[in-house]
Amino acid sequence: MTLGKTGLACGLCMTALISFSIAAEAKPARCFTTDDGYYPCNYKALDGEGSFRVSAPGYPTITLEIDQPGFAFGYARFGSRNRSLPGQFVRSRDDGACWNNPQTNTKVCAW
């Protein structure tokens, strides 16, 4: 392996490690959902694209996965069961921490 390829390989490994460590940490946040209102939660980034998961005791764990920039699909975990959330979520133009679902008239936010 040449010096350039070795450097590139090391750089890719470091990027992967940093991305994994960022995605692995849940951070305290304030959440809002149309169904549950405002509540304290934990926010966890899942990837570099903006996908995330919010969780809190007594509330469903909600995951939004980015499908393409500004658009996501979601699912909620109720106990031991995941349920797909209908429709597509669109990032709010008014507040980038919020995602709106025009098909179901619901909103998910995490600050």
C-alpha positions in Angstrom: 0.0 0.0 0.0 1.4 3.4 -0.9 1.7 6.3 1.5 -1.2 8.1 -0.1 -3.5 5.0 0.1 -2.5 4.5 3.7 -3.3 8.1 4.6 -6.7 7.8 2.8 -7.5 4.6 4.6 -6.6 6.2 8.0 -8.7 9.2 7.2 -11.7 7.1 6.3 -11.4 5.1 9.5 -11.2 8.2 11.6 -14.3 9.7 9.8 -16.2 6.5 10.5 -15.2 6.5 14.2 -16.2 10.1 14.6 -19.5 9.6 12.9 -20.2 6.5 15.0 -19.4 8.3 18.2 -21.6 11.3 17.3 -24.5 9.0 16.4 -24.1 6.9 19.5 -24.7 9.6 22.1 -28.2 10.6 23.2 -28.6 14.2 24.4 -31.3 15.7 26.6 -33.8 17.7 24.5 -37.3 19.1 24.5 -39.8 17.3 22.3 -43.2 18.1 20.8 -45.6 15.8 19.1 -49.1 16.5 18.0 -50.4 13.6 20.1 -48.4 14.2 23.3 -47.6 17.9 23.4 -44.3 19.1 24.9 -42.1 16.8 27.0 -38.5 16.3 28.0 -36.8 13.7 25.9 -33.5 12.2 24.7 -32.4 13.0 21.2 -30.1 10.7 19.3 -28.7 11.4 15.8 -28.6 8.3 13.8 -26.4 9.3 10.8 -24.9 12.3 9.0 -28.0 12.8 6.9 -30.2 14.1 9.8 -32.1 10.9 10.8 -32.8 10.9 14.5 -34.6 9.1 17.3 -36.4 10.7 20.3 -37.3 8.8 23.4 -38.7 9.4 26.9 -40.2 7.2 29.6 -44.0 7.0 29.1 -43.9 8.1 25.5 -43.4 6.2 22.2 -39.9 6.3 20.8 -40.1 8.1 17.5 -37.6 7.6 14.7 -37.5 9.8 11.6 -35.2 8.5 8.8 -34.2 10.9 6.0 -35.4 9.7 2.6 -34.0 12.7 0.7 -33.0 16.2 1.9 -36.1 17.7 3.6 -38.2 14.6 3.5 -38.4 11.6 6.0 -40.4 8.6 6.8 -41.0 7.6 10.4 -42.0 4.9 12.8 -42.9 4.8 16.5 -42.0 2.1 19.0 -44.8 1.3 21.4 -43.4 -1.0 24.0 -41.8 -3.9 22.0 -43.6 -3.1 18.7 -42.5 -0.7 16.0 -45.3 0.8 13.9 -44.8 2.6 10.6 -46.1 6.2 10.7 -48.3 6.9 7.6 -47.3 9.4 5.1 -44.1 11.4 4.6 -42.6 14.0 6.9 -41.4 17.3 5.5 -38.9 19.5 7.3 -40.6 22.7 8.6 -39.6 26.0 6.9 -40.4 27.9 10.1 -38.4 25.7 12.5 -35.8 23.3 11.3 -36.2 21.2 14.4 -39.7 20.3 13.4 -41.1 17.9 10.8 -44.6 18.1 9.5 -46.7 15.3 8.0 -49.3 16.9 5.7 -51.1 13.6 5.1 -51.9 13.1 8.8 -51.6 16.7 9.9 -49.1 15.8 12.6 -45.8 17.3 13.8 -42.7 16.0 15.5 -40.1 18.5 16.9 -36.9 18.1 19.0 -34.9 21.0 20.3 
